[in-house]
């Protein structure tokens, strides 16, 4: 099977699955809009109406420092003149983008596994049918656009198209700033490994990768510094560390709801005799509560890799109001096991879906481990680590910060690539890129 035929086969399958899903849930806007959506549509409206990346506050345009411009720019073409959003059009475009992402996983696996079409097909099909990817096509949130650029970066690295990889990595950071230090990690790995990869990365390739990736990011730093006087890429980074991680530790330590825990840490910070920035205060707090933080991270690991989005699907398809996100607490005090038992008791049919999807994830993880071993033996640990960098990075930055199924999305493309290789443990031919 040729690379192009396999690519479109995977894209067609993925788009069919997503089309069935979108038709099944219908155009109800409740399935599109979430609590964070206005923080993206606001800057998009300002871009469309005023040509400025800003947010309207108390009748004045204030330069936006919290949200990076990637997703608001994406939303601009879908805005009506009155500022309303054609959410159904966004959902369908996101379905197409996510289907193309599955095709990119196929392409990355095809070239990484030395043009083995069957191996690549398995990787692409796994991405095509992954339920968490499918359901997030409906949300007016950054996830699908973010995953597209992560897949494009993975494809660029596997194909040795480093200009493409660098540009895609930078674009992913503009969609979600959590990807910012992935760019730094990839740059560092390529600098260290360039001369030892097969075939070696040339100085010209390395320079191009660094240029197209780091220059746009530096430019955004400079823009924010000129506005706020602070060298920051996004203020969401500080709020993530301060408002989420510390509150989660306080929540587990004191056994109180998340909202109350957030108020406790906010008050503790304000009353601190040694004033610090929120992020530095939070880092000190986490160090002094390291044992509780370790417990939070362990439970987050389970949530991250076993999360399934079935509760919100239950709301969409079975209309169970218990799982309407608009009426959910920010973070439940129930354990994951308690939540699963309640879900099955309320909707017994979800037990079958849970079994099927958890089996799918378990097989993918097992095959991915085998694929990493195969890659390590055939290609060496350096190239394996370069491909696995998003898995390591996004896992590290997510644990302890309210891990859930949606935050696993950028981890999965590389795991699907490795899983394809794990399925076929035969010796590889000579690399021919």
N, C-alpha and C positions, 0 to 999 in steps of 0.2 A: 504494500500500500504506500502511495506517495505521501509526502508530508502535507501537501495542500489538501488532498482528499481526506486524510485523517483529521486534519484541522477542522474542515467544514462538517465532517460527520459529528465530531464532538460538539461543535457550536450548534449544529442543528438539534441534537439531542438535548443539550442544555436549554436552548431557547424554547423547545417544546414543553419541557418540564415547567419552566417558569411561566410560559403562557397559560398552561392549564391552571397553575396556582393563581395567577392574577385574574383569570376569568372566574375562578371559583369564589374568590373573596369579593369580587365586584368592585365598583367605584367608590364604595363608602369611604369618605375622608378620614374616619376614625382610625382606619388601618394604615394611614399614611403619616399622620401628624403625631409627634411625640413631644415631650416636655422641652427637649433641646432644639426642636425644629425652628422656633422663632429666632434663635440666636444665629441661624444661618440665613433665613429669609430676610431678616432686618438689613444686614449689610448688602444683600443682593438687591433689595429695593433701592437702597441709597446709590448703589452702582448704576442701576438702570435710570433712576430719576435725576440724579445729581452728578453722576460721573465721579463720585468720591467713595472710597472704601471707608465707610463710617456707619455709625448707628445713631438713630434719632432718639435723643434723650431730652425731655422737657422742652421740646420744640426746637432743639439745636442739634446740628450734626457734630458728633464727637468721633474723632478717628478711632477705628476699631483696632484694639490691641489683643483682644482675647482670642477671637476666631481668626485663623489664617484664611486667605482668600480663595483657596482652591474650590471648595464646595459652593460658596456663594456665587462665584463666577460661573460654575456649572449650572446653577439655578436661574441665572439671569434670562436666558432665552425662553424660559417657561413662565415668566411673569406677565400678567395682563397689565393693561394701562392703569387699572385701579389698585395695583399692588397685590392682587390675589394670585395664587399659584395654580397652574394647571397640573395638579398633582398626579392625575392619571397618566399624562404624557411623561412625567418624570419617572413614574413606575415602569412604564414600558421601555423607556430608554435605559433605565438601570437594568432591566432584564436583559436587554441586548448587550450591554456592557459586561454583565456577569457571565453571559454565554460566551462572549469573546474572551473573558478571563479563563474560562475552562479550555478554550482553544489554545490560549497562550501556555497553559500548563501542559497541554499535549505537546505543543511545539518545543517547550523547554525540555521535556522528558525525551522527545524524539532526538534532539541533538546531543543532550547530555549522555544518553544511553546509546550513543553511536548509531543513530538512525534505526533503532529497533522499533518498528511501527507497533507491534503487539504490546510491548512494554509501555510505550507512550500512550497507546489507546486506553490501557487500564488506568493510567494516571489521569488522563483527561476525563474519562467516564466517571471516575470517583468524584472529581470536582463538579461535573455536570449534575450529579444526582444528590450532592450534599444538601441536606434539608436546611441547615442554618444559612447557607448561601442563598438558597431559594427564597426563604421567607423574608430575608432582609432586602430583597428587591422592592418590597412594598413600602419601606420606610423612607421618609424624607430625612435621611441622616447620611453621614459621610461614608458609611461602611462599604458600599458597592463601588463607588468611585475610588476609594482608597485601595481596595483589593485589586482593582484593575491595574493600578500603577505598581502595586507590589508584584503582580504577575508579570507585568511588562518588564520590570527590573530583573526578575528571575529569568525570563526568557532572554533578555539581553546578555546576562552573565553566562548562561548556558550556551548561547550562540556565539559568544565572544564579540558581541557588538557593544562595546563599552560606552560609546557615546549615548546609545539608546538606554543602557542600564543606568548611567549617571543621570540623564535627564528624567527618567521615570522615578528614580529614587528621590530626586529633589522635588518632583511633582507630588509624590506621596506625602512628603513633609508639609507641603502647602495645603494639602487636604486635611491631614491630621498631624499636628506637630509632634505626636509621640514618635514619629518616624525620623525625627531630626538626628538623633544620635546613631540611628542605623546607618545614615550616610557617613558619619564619622567612622563607624566601625568598619564598613565596607572599604572606605578609603585606606584605613590603617592596614587591613588585611591584604589589600592589593599591593600596597607599598612593600610590605614585609615579604609577601609570597611571590611577587611578580616574576622574579628570575627563576623560581623553582616550580612553577606550574608547567604542565605539558599541554599544548605548546606554550612557551613562555610569553608573558605579557610584555610587549615592547614599551619603551619609554614614551613613544608617541601615543599609544593606546592609554597608558596610565595618565598622561597629562591631559588627554581629552576627557577621560572619565572624571578627573578631579575638577577640571574647568567647568564643564556643563553642570556638575552637581553642586559644587561649593559656591560658585559665584552668585547664583540666584539666592541661595540661603543667606550669604553675607549681605546681599543687597537688602533683604527684608530686615535683617538685624539693623542695618544702617537706617532704614526707614523708621523703624520703631524707636531707635535712639534719638533721632532728630525730633520725634514727636514727644516722647516721654522723658528723655534724658537718661534712660536705662537701656543697657544692652540686653535685650530680651527678644526671643523669637515669637513667643506668645505668653501672655500672662496666665493662660490656662495651666501651664506647667506648675506654677506656684500653688494655684488653688487645688490642683490634683494632689500634690504632696501634703498640703496643709489641711484641706477640708475633708479629704477622703481617707487617706492612710491613717492619720492620727485618730480620726473619729471611729474608724473601724476597730482600732486597737482599744480605744476607750469603751466602745460598745461591747466588745468581747470581755474586757476586763471587769466592767461594772455590771454587765447584763442588762443594759438599758437600750431603748430604741435608738436608731441611728440619729434621728433629729435631736434627741436629748444629748447624745454623745457629742454631736457637732457643737452644740451650745456650750457644753462643758469645756471642750478644748479651746473654743474661741475665747471664753472668759479667762481661762488659764493663760492664754497667750497675752491678752490685754493686761492682765495683772502681773505679768512677769517682771521681776525687779531688774532683769538684764535684757533690755529691749534688743530684739534681733529682727531680721526679715522673717516673714512667715515660713519660708522654706528652711532656713537655718534653724529656727526654733523647732519646726517639725522634725528635722533630722535628729536634733538633740533629744526630743521627746521619744522618738522611736528607739534610739540607742538605750535609753533608760528603761524602756519597756520591751526589751529585745525578746524575752521569752514569750510574751503574749503575741508580739509581732510574728514570731516564728509559727505560732499556732494559726494565726490569720493566714499566713502565706501557705501553710500546708492545706488548709481548707480551700483556699483560693485555687491551689493547684488542681484539686479534685473538681471544683466548679468550672475551671477553665477548660479542662480536657474531657469533662463529662457533660458539660452544659448542652442543652438540646433545643431550647426555644419552644418546647411543647406546650408550656402553659399559655403563651400568647397565641399559639395555634389553636388551642382549645377555645379561647375567647373568639377568635376569628371564625372558626368553622362550627363550633357547637354553641356559640353565643352564651357561654358561661360567664356571667358578670363578675364572678369571683376573680377572674384573671384579666379583667380590663386594666391595662396599664395606668389609665387615668385615676383609678381608685386603689392602686397598690401603694403600700408604704415604700419609701426609698430603698430600704433594705429590710428584709424580713428577719425576725429573730428566730424563725424556725430553721432547723438544720435542713440540708438538702434531702436527707432521707425522710424527714417529717413532711416536707413539701411534696415529695414523690408519693408517699402513702396517701396524703390528702387528695392529690390529683387523681390517683387510681380509684379511690373510694367514690369521688364525685363523678368521674368519667371512666368506667372500667375499660372502655375500648382503648384508652391511651396506653394501657399496659402492653398491648401488642405493638403499638408504634414505638414505645420506649425500648422494648426488646429488640425490634428490628434495627432501630437507629443505633443503639448502644453496641449491637453486634457489628454493624457497619464500622463504627468508630474503632472498636477493638481490633478488627481485622486490619484496618488502615494503619493503626499504630504498630501492630506486630510486623506487618509488611514493611513499614517505614524503617523500623529498626534493622530488619534484614537488609533492606536496600542501602542503608547507611554503611552497614558492614561490607556489603558488596562494593560500594563506592570506595570505601577506605582501602580495601584490598587491591582494587584495580587501578584507582586513580590517586591514591595517597590521601593522607589526612588533611592536607592543605586545601585541595579543591573541595573535598567533602565539607570541610568547615566553612568555606566560602559560600557554598550552596545552602548549608544549614544555618547560616548567620541569622536570617530572619526568624527561624524557629527559636534559637537561643535568645536573641535580643528581645523579641516581643513577649516571650515567656517571662524573662527577667523583669521587664518594666511593668508587666501587668500584675504579677503576683503581689498581693498586699494592697491592691488598689481597686477592689470590687471586681474581681475577675468574673466573667460570665461568658456565655456562648459567643456573643458578638465580637468579643476581643480575641477569640480564637481564629477569626476569619483570616487575618494576615499570616498566621502560622501555618495554615493548612496547605497552601499551594506547594511549598517545599516538601511537606510531608507526603502529599499526593505524588510528587515527582519521585521521591525515594520509595514509596510504596509500590510504584510500578516496577522499579528495579528489584525490589524484594520478591516480587512474584516470580521473576525469572532469574534464578540464581546460577545461570549458565555463565561460563567464562566470556568476557567481552572480547571483541575484535579490536584491532588497532584503531585508535581515535582518528577520525578523518573529518575535520571541521573545515 
